[in-house]
Amino acid sequence: MTDPTDDDDEPQGPPPELAHIRGMDLVRRTLEEARGAARSQGKDVGHGRTSSSSKRVPNRGGRRRWSGPGPDSRDPQTLGSLTSQLAKSRGWAPKVAEGSVFGQWETVVGEQIAEHANPTTLRDGILTVEAESTAWATQLRMVQPQLLAKIAAAVGDGVVTSLKIVGPAAPTWRKGKYNVPGRGPRDTYG
């Protein structure tokens, strides 16, 4: 059992050999001792947080290495390349590719087809394209393999695996939110 008269609430100070050092000097000295202990265990310490992919190459003479005439990772980057790197690192690349199908539709399939057909949905690799007439829907079904090849070349392979080409929607006679299931009353035409 411990003696209740012990003063455990008092802050403990540095060891006696470091008692004469104060403030930031004490912090630096403690940090250097911790680094020395880690080095003795074979750890690489004292370089801050660095990722394994960006290891610094020691340069000769302590002079700064400049970029040089060729392209380098330290050169200014275009916004498009930076956003594609961000999308890849965050796992957004599949959704960005799906969105680019809709955003680049006219440039992918051509101006003439884009005037008469628009993509509506993309689910599980199936792109639904709505044509303005049944004639255009038939024509698009005939060139479906070429359209798939153009889409794969523009946004990546595997984003769109097949096309579902539909014609214009037929008019509906339903009015309002309530309707009768089945044929319903047919006495309005005489």
N, C-alpha and C positions, 0 to 999 in steps of 0.2 A: 504494500500500500504506500502511496506517495504522501509526502508531508504537505499539508495544506498551506504551509507558510512559504512554499517555493514560489518564486516569482516567475511564472512561465509567460506572463503577459508582457514582459519587457522586450522591446525589439532587440534582436541579436545584431551585433555589429560584425565587422570583418575580422578575420583571424588576426592574432597579435602581430604577425609579421607585416600585415598590410594596414595596420591601424594608423600609421602616419600619412597614408595617402587618402585624399579626399576627392569627392565629386566625380567628374568625368574621368579623371585619371584612374580612379579605382575601377570604374566600369571598363575602361580600356584594358587595364591589367587583367581583370577577371576574364574578359573576352579572349585575350591572348593566351591565357592559361587553358581555357576550354578548347581553343583551336589547337594548341600544342598537344593536349590529351587526345583529341580526335586524330591528329596526324600520326601520333604514336600507334594508333589502332589501324592505320593504313587508309584513313578516309581522306578524300580530297575536299578541303575546306577553305574558306576565306575568299571565295569568288562570288558570293551572292547567289541568287537563284538564276540558274541558266538551264535552258532546255538542252536535251542531248543533241538536237538537230542543229543548234547554233553554237557549236564549239568555236572558240576563237583560235585562230591560227597565230602563233607568236610571230611577230615580224622582226626583221633584222634591224639592229641598230636603234630600236625604240622609236623609229619614225612612223608617222601615220601613213597607212597605205591608202592611196586615193583610188577612186573608182576606175579610172582609165578610160580608154576610148570605147570599149565594148559595153554592152548592157550588163547591169549588175543589180543585185537585190537592194543596194543602197540608193539606186537611182529613183527619181520620181516615177510612180506607177500610175497607170491610167485607172480611172474609176471603175471601169468594167472588169479589169483584172483583179482589183482589190475586192470588189463585191463577189466575184466568183470564188476567190479564195475564202472569203468569209462564209459563203454559202456551203462550201465543201467542209470547212472546219466545224460548222455548227450542225451539219446534217440536213441542210435545207435544199440541197442540190436536186433531189427528185421533184419537190414541189415547185422549185424555180423552173425546172425543165417543163413541167406540165403547164405552168403559166405562160411560158414563152411560146407554146403551141398557139395559144389564143392571141398573144401579143404580136407575133410575127406571121400570122395567118396569110396576109396578103403577099408578103415577100416569099413565103414558102411555096404556096400553091400557084401564085401568079395573080395578076390583077383581074383577068377575065373570070377565072373561077371564083375569086373572092367577091366579085360583084353579085354573083348568083347563088353562092352557098356560104354559110357561116357555121363555125363549130359551136355547139351548144353545151355539151357536157363531155367530161373525160373521167371515166370511172374504171378502175382496174385495167387500164391499158386500152380500153375501148372508147374511141372518139366518136361521138355522135355528131354528124354533120347534117344540117337542115338545108335542103335545096329549095329554091323559090318556086320550082315547078316540077312536075313528074318527069318531064323531058330532061331537065338538068339532073335530077336524081338518077335517071337511067344512064346518062352520059358519065356521071361520076362513078357509078358502079363499074362501068367498063374500064375506067382508067384507075381503079382502086389500087392496084399494085404500084403504079408509078407515083401516086399520091403518098403511099406509105413510104416509099423510098425517099421521096423529097423531104418528108417530115423527119425521117430518121437521120438524114444527112444534116438537117438544120438544127434539130434540138437534141439529138442523141438517139442511139439505138435502144430499143426496149421501152421508151416512154409511151409510144403509141404502138400497140400490137395489132389492132384491127380497126376497121372503120365500119360504122353503122350509118348508112346513108338513108335519110328519110325525106319524103316529099313534103309538100305543104300540108298542114293539118286541115282536115275537113271541117266545115262549119258545124257548130253544135246548136241544137234547138233548145237546150236547157236554159231556162231563165230563173234566176234567183237561187237561194240556197236550198230550198225544199224541192224534191222531185219524187216521182212515183217510180218504184222499181218495176222492171219489166216493160211491157208495151205501153201501159198506161191508157188513159182515155183517148179514143181516136174519133170522137164525134165532132171535132172542130172543122172537118173538111166535108161535112154533109152527110 
